[in-house]
């Protein structure tokens, strides 16, 4: 529904975002959860978080979040964002339906954030203006791109809370646990404030941030399986005898993001489930700088600009420390062969399709 043309890509500050927010609010009301609209400024436009509160028996709370904004439209092209992130909002609203039937021990806040694509503006605003004080917020569960389930569901951030792994140990889905909890999604806003947070993610793909991210490519059965898993996880967090404890993860903290248009474009699709050293590529966009340099799916990038990249988040940080037009050296493994090539980074453009 949210990926329909009527919402025009849900860009923050547009009529499409407003219509999407009204739709989410109406669904929450249908779950007997009164919505709270939270406006925030950011990136040249006002956005609106749509929040709902399921009151528990205690003053503590769990936040379940998913961003509903996307990239909007340009001319006749609409960036529907079916996976990114209508999928996460759909699972969130299904969780609101399921969880509302029984009062939890801890309050549950259902948070549909906007402004994520422009720089996490909605979640940054929320952590400064929470519905439940952050010192009473025991955990955050983030759903961002959960519409294309493959071999493993990726769960970032389990190391930030002392009970996440135990609550997931009997998962019916195969899970992968990337080491670095940080990433360009709303859970990062909470981790930086000392709230244990996880991000569920089914992986990147060739349609990411393109008009071709459309509803017919969604794995709806997979989304239901993820909803089952997250329902169990949230109930366990909400009803646990003791609260989740935050664990500080010793890793590089992401810098404040630049505007999306200033980010360099390489054209690779990282395999976030890869557990070896380096960053294995799931694919390479045709005609991209990576493609022109000869990289292919299956290559494992181990260094960028002479800097080792031991895992996927280090890879992303190394790339985003550069700017469009920079020439960099990329070293990768293809089988046992070690190859170094020079690549000129391009500008990331919304109009790529």
C-alpha positions as CSV (number, residue, x, y, z in Angstrom):
1,X,0.0,0.0,0.0
2,X,2.7,2.6,1.0
3,X,4.6,1.8,-2.2
4,X,1.6,2.8,-4.3
5,X,1.9,5.7,-6.8
6,X,-0.6,7.7,-4.7
7,X,2.0,8.3,-2.1
8,X,4.5,9.6,-4.7
9,X,7.6,8.0,-3.1
10,X,6.9,9.5,0.4
11,X,9.7,12.1,0.3
12,X,10.0,14.0,3.6
13,X,8.1,17.3,3.5
14,X,5.9,16.5,0.5
15,X,2.2,15.8,0.2
16,X,3.1,12.1,-0.4
17,X,4.8,11.9,3.0
18,X,1.7,13.6,4.6
19,X,-0.6,11.1,2.9
20,X,1.5,8.2,4.0
21,X,1.6,9.5,7.6
22,X,-2.2,9.9,7.6
23,X,-2.5,6.3,6.4
24,X,-0.2,5.0,9.1
25,X,-2.1,7.0,11.7
26,X,-5.4,5.5,10.5
27,X,-4.1,2.0,10.7
28,X,-2.9,2.6,14.3
29,X,-6.3,3.9,15.3
30,X,-7.8,0.7,13.8
31,X,-5.5,-1.2,16.3
32,X,-7.0,1.0,19.1
33,X,-3.6,2.8,19.4
34,X,-4.0,6.6,19.3
35,X,-1.3,8.1,17.1
36,X,0.9,10.9,18.1
37,X,2.3,13.2,15.4
38,X,5.7,14.6,16.0
39,X,6.9,17.3,13.6
40,X,10.6,18.0,13.2
41,X,12.8,20.3,10.9
42,X,15.5,18.9,8.8
43,X,17.2,19.0,5.4
44,X,15.2,22.0,4.2
45,X,11.7,20.5,4.9
46,X,9.5,19.7,7.9
47,X,8.9,16.0,8.5
48,X,6.5,14.1,10.7
49,X,7.1,11.0,12.9
50,X,4.0,9.0,13.4
51,X,4.1,7.4,16.8
52,X,1.8,5.0,18.8
53,X,1.9,3.9,22.4
54,X,0.7,0.6,23.7
55,X,0.8,1.1,27.5
56,X,2.3,-1.6,29.6
57,X,2.2,-2.2,33.4
58,X,5.5,-0.5,34.1
59,X,7.1,2.9,33.2
60,X,9.8,1.2,31.0
61,X,9.4,0.9,27.3
62,X,10.6,-0.8,24.1
63,X,10.7,1.1,20.8
64,X,9.8,-0.7,17.6
65,X,10.8,1.5,14.7
66,X,10.7,1.7,10.9
67,X,11.1,4.7,8.6
68,X,8.3,5.4,6.1
69,X,9.9,8.1,4.0
70,X,11.7,7.4,0.7
71,X,13.0,9.4,-2.2
72,X,9.9,10.8,-3.8
73,X,9.4,11.4,-7.5
74,X,11.1,13.3,-10.3
75,X,9.0,13.9,-13.4
76,X,7.2,10.7,-14.3
77,X,9.4,8.4,-12.2
78,X,8.4,7.5,-8.7
79,X,10.8,6.0,-6.2
80,X,8.2,3.6,-4.6
81,X,10.5,2.2,-2.0
82,X,8.6,-1.1,-1.6
83,X,11.5,-2.7,0.3
84,X,13.0,0.6,1.5
85,X,11.0,0.9,3.6
86,X,7.4,0.1,3.0
87,X,8.3,-3.4,4.0
88,X,9.5,-2.4,7.5
89,X,6.4,-0.3,8.1
90,X,4.1,-3.1,7.0
91,X,5.8,-5.4,9.6
92,X,5.6,-2.7,12.3
93,X,1.9,-2.3,11.7
94,X,1.3,-6.0,11.8
95,X,3.2,-6.1,15.1
96,X,0.9,-3.4,16.4
97,X,-2.1,-5.6,15.6
98,X,-0.7,-8.7,17.2
99,X,0.8,-7.1,20.3
100,X,-2.3,-5.0,21.1
101,X,-4.2,-8.1,22.1
102,X,-2.4,-8.5,25.4
103,X,-1.1,-5.8,27.7
104,X,2.7,-6.1,28.0
105,X,4.8,-5.7,31.1
106,X,6.6,-2.8,29.5
107,X,5.1,-0.1,27.3
108,X,5.7,-0.5,23.5
109,X,6.2,2.6,21.3
110,X,5.6,2.0,17.6
111,X,7.6,4.6,15.8
112,X,7.2,5.3,12.1
113,X,10.1,7.8,11.4
114,X,10.4,10.2,8.5
115,X,13.6,12.0,7.4
116,X,15.7,8.8,7.5
117,X,16.8,9.1,3.9
118,X,18.0,12.7,4.4
119,X,20.1,11.9,7.4
120,X,18.1,10.2,10.2
121,X,16.4,13.4,11.1
122,X,13.2,11.8,12.5
123,X,14.9,9.4,14.8
124,X,17.4,12.1,15.9
125,X,14.5,14.3,16.8
126,X,12.8,11.5,18.7
127,X,15.7,10.7,20.9
128,X,15.8,14.3,21.9
129,X,12.0,14.4,22.5
130,X,11.0,10.8,23.4
131,X,7.5,9.8,24.4
132,X,9.1,7.7,27.1
133,X,12.3,9.0,28.6
134,X,15.4,7.3,27.2
135,X,16.6,6.3,30.6
136,X,13.4,4.2,30.8
137,X,13.7,2.9,27.2
138,X,15.2,-0.6,27.6
139,X,15.7,-1.4,23.9
140,X,15.0,-0.4,20.3
141,X,14.2,-2.8,17.4
142,X,14.6,-1.3,13.9
143,X,13.0,-2.7,10.8
144,X,14.6,-1.3,7.6
145,X,14.4,-3.3,4.3
146,X,12.9,-6.6,5.4
147,X,11.1,-7.4,2.2
148,X,13.5,-9.7,0.4
149,X,14.4,-12.6,2.7
150,X,17.2,-14.8,1.5
151,X,19.4,-17.4,3.2
152,X,19.9,-15.4,6.3
153,X,18.3,-12.5,8.1
154,X,20.9,-9.9,9.1
155,X,20.7,-8.6,12.7
156,X,23.0,-5.7,13.4
157,X,23.6,-4.6,17.0
158,X,23.0,-7.7,19.1
159,X,26.2,-6.8,21.0
160,X,24.7,-3.6,22.3
161,X,22.4,-5.4,24.6
162,X,23.1,-8.2,27.1
163,X,20.0,-10.3,26.2
164,X,19.5,-10.0,22.5
165,X,21.4,-13.2,21.6
166,X,19.6,-15.2,24.2
167,X,16.2,-14.0,23.0
168,X,17.2,-14.9,19.4
169,X,18.9,-18.3,20.1
170,X,15.8,-20.4,19.1
171,X,15.1,-18.3,16.0
172,X,13.3,-20.4,13.3
173,X,15.1,-18.2,10.7
174,X,18.8,-18.5,9.9
175,X,20.5,-15.4,11.3
176,X,23.8,-13.5,10.7
177,X,25.2,-11.1,13.2
178,X,27.5,-8.5,11.6
179,X,30.1,-7.2,14.1
180,X,29.6,-3.4,13.7
181,X,26.2,-2.2,15.1
182,X,26.3,1.2,13.4
183,X,24.8,1.9,10.0
184,X,22.8,4.5,8.1
185,X,19.4,3.7,9.7
186,X,17.4,4.8,12.7
187,X,18.8,2.4,15.3
188,X,22.1,4.3,15.2
189,X,20.3,7.4,16.7
190,X,19.4,5.2,19.7
191,X,22.7,3.4,20.1
192,X,24.5,6.8,20.3
193,X,22.3,7.6,23.3
194,X,23.1,4.4,25.1
195,X,19.9,2.4,24.2
196,X,20.5,-1.3,23.2
197,X,19.3,-1.5,19.6
198,X,19.1,-4.0,16.8
199,X,18.5,-3.5,13.1
200,X,16.8,-6.3,11.1
201,X,17.7,-6.3,7.4
202,X,17.3,-8.8,4.5
203,X,20.2,-7.3,2.5
204,X,20.9,-4.9,-0.3
205,X,20.0,-5.5,-4.0
206,X,20.2,-4.0,-7.4
207,X,16.9,-2.1,-7.0
208,X,18.1,-0.2,-3.9
209,X,17.3,3.6,-4.2
210,X,15.9,3.1,-7.7
211,X,12.4,3.3,-9.2
212,X,12.6,-0.4,-9.7
213,X,12.1,-1.1,-6.0
214,X,8.5,-2.1,-6.5
215,X,5.9,-4.2,-4.7
216,X,5.9,-7.2,-7.1
217,X,9.5,-8.0,-6.0
218,X,8.6,-8.3,-2.3
219,X,8.7,-11.7,-0.6
220,X,5.5,-11.4,1.4
221,X,5.8,-14.9,2.9
222,X,9.3,-14.0,4.1
223,X,7.9,-10.8,5.7
224,X,5.4,-12.9,7.7
225,X,8.2,-15.1,9.0
226,X,10.1,-12.0,10.0
227,X,7.0,-10.6,11.8
228,X,6.7,-13.9,13.7
229,X,10.4,-13.6,14.8
230,X,10.1,-10.0,15.8
231,X,6.9,-10.5,17.7
232,X,8.6,-13.1,19.8
233,X,11.7,-10.9,20.3
234,X,9.7,-7.8,21.3
235,X,7.5,-9.8,23.7
236,X,10.6,-11.3,25.4
237,X,12.1,-7.9,25.8
238,X,8.9,-6.3,27.0
239,X,8.0,-9.1,29.4
240,X,11.5,-10.0,30.7
241,X,11.9,-10.1,34.5
242,X,14.9,-7.7,34.2
243,X,15.6,-5.0,31.7
244,X,18.0,-5.2,28.9
245,X,21.4,-3.7,29.8
246,X,23.4,-1.5,27.4
247,X,26.8,-2.8,26.3
248,X,29.2,-0.3,24.8
249,X,30.6,-1.7,21.6
250,X,34.2,-0.7,20.9
251,X,34.0,0.3,17.2
252,X,34.3,3.4,15.1
253,X,31.4,5.8,15.7
254,X,29.9,7.1,12.4
255,X,30.3,10.7,11.7
256,X,27.3,12.9,11.0
257,X,26.3,12.2,7.4
258,X,26.7,14.6,4.6
259,X,23.7,15.4,2.4
260,X,22.9,12.4,0.2
261,X,23.8,14.2,-3.0
262,X,27.4,14.8,-1.7
263,X,28.0,11.1,-1.2
264,X,30.3,9.2,-3.6
265,X,28.9,6.5,-5.9
266,X,30.8,3.3,-6.4
267,X,28.1,1.0,-7.6
268,X,28.6,-2.0,-5.4
269,X,26.1,-4.2,-3.5
270,X,27.8,-5.5,-0.3
271,X,27.0,-8.9,1.1
272,X,26.1,-8.1,4.7
273,X,26.0,-11.7,5.7
274,X,29.6,-12.4,4.7
275,X,31.5,-13.6,7.8
276,X,35.0,-13.7,6.3
277,X,37.6,-10.9,6.3
278,X,36.8,-8.0,3.9
279,X,33.6,-7.1,2.1
280,X,32.3,-9.6,-0.4
281,X,30.2,-8.1,-3.2
282,X,26.7,-9.5,-4.0
283,X,26.7,-7.5,-7.3
284,X,27.9,-4.5,-9.2
285,X,25.7,-2.0,-11.0
286,X,26.2,-2.0,-14.8
287,X,28.1,1.0,-16.0
288,X,29.1,2.1,-12.4
289,X,32.6,3.0,-11.4
290,X,33.0,-0.5,-9.9
291,X,31.8,-2.1,-13.1
292,X,34.2,0.0,-15.2
293,X,37.1,-1.0,-13.0
294,X,36.3,-4.7,-13.6
295,X,34.9,-5.7,-10.2
296,X,32.3,-8.5,-10.2
297,X,29.9,-10.3,-7.9
298,X,31.9,-12.6,-5.5
299,X,34.9,-10.3,-5.3
300,X,36.1,-9.6,-1.8
301,X,37.3,-6.0,-1.2
302,X,40.0,-5.9,1.4
303,X,41.4,-2.4,1.1
304,X,40.3,1.1,-0.1
305,X,42.8,3.9,-0.6
306,X,45.4,1.8,1.1
307,X,43.2,1.4,4.2
308,X,42.3,-2.2,5.2
309,X,38.6,-2.9,5.3
310,X,38.1,-6.0,7.6
311,X,34.3,-6.0,7.3
312,X,31.4,-4.4,5.6
313,X,30.9,-1.4,7.8
314,X,34.6,-0.5,7.6
315,X,34.1,-0.7,3.8
316,X,31.2,1.7,3.9
317,X,33.0,4.2,6.1
318,X,36.1,4.1,3.9
319,X,34.0,4.8,0.8
320,X,31.9,7.6,2.4
321,X,35.1,9.3,3.7
322,X,35.7,10.1,0.0
323,X,33.9,12.5,-2.3
324,X,32.7,12.4,-5.9
325,X,35.6,12.8,-8.3
326,X,38.2,11.2,-6.0
327,X,40.4,8.6,-7.6
328,X,41.1,5.8,-5.2
329,X,42.8,2.4,-5.2
330,X,40.6,-0.6,-4.5
331,X,42.2,-3.9,-3.6
332,X,40.1,-7.1,-3.9
333,X,40.5,-10.9,-3.9
334,X,39.1,-12.9,-6.8
335,X,39.6,-16.5,-5.6
336,X,43.3,-16.6,-4.6
337,X,44.2,-13.7,-6.9
338,X,44.8,-10.3,-5.3
339,X,44.1,-7.3,-7.6
340,X,44.5,-3.6,-7.1
341,X,42.7,-1.2,-9.5
342,X,42.2,2.6,-9.7
343,X,38.6,3.9,-9.5
344,X,37.2,7.4,-10.0
345,X,34.1,7.8,-7.8
346,X,31.0,9.4,-9.3
347,X,28.3,11.5,-7.7
348,X,25.3,9.6,-6.4
349,X,22.2,10.7,-8.3
350,X,18.6,10.0,-7.5
351,X,17.8,9.7,-11.2
352,X,19.8,6.5,-11.7
353,X,17.6,3.6,-12.8
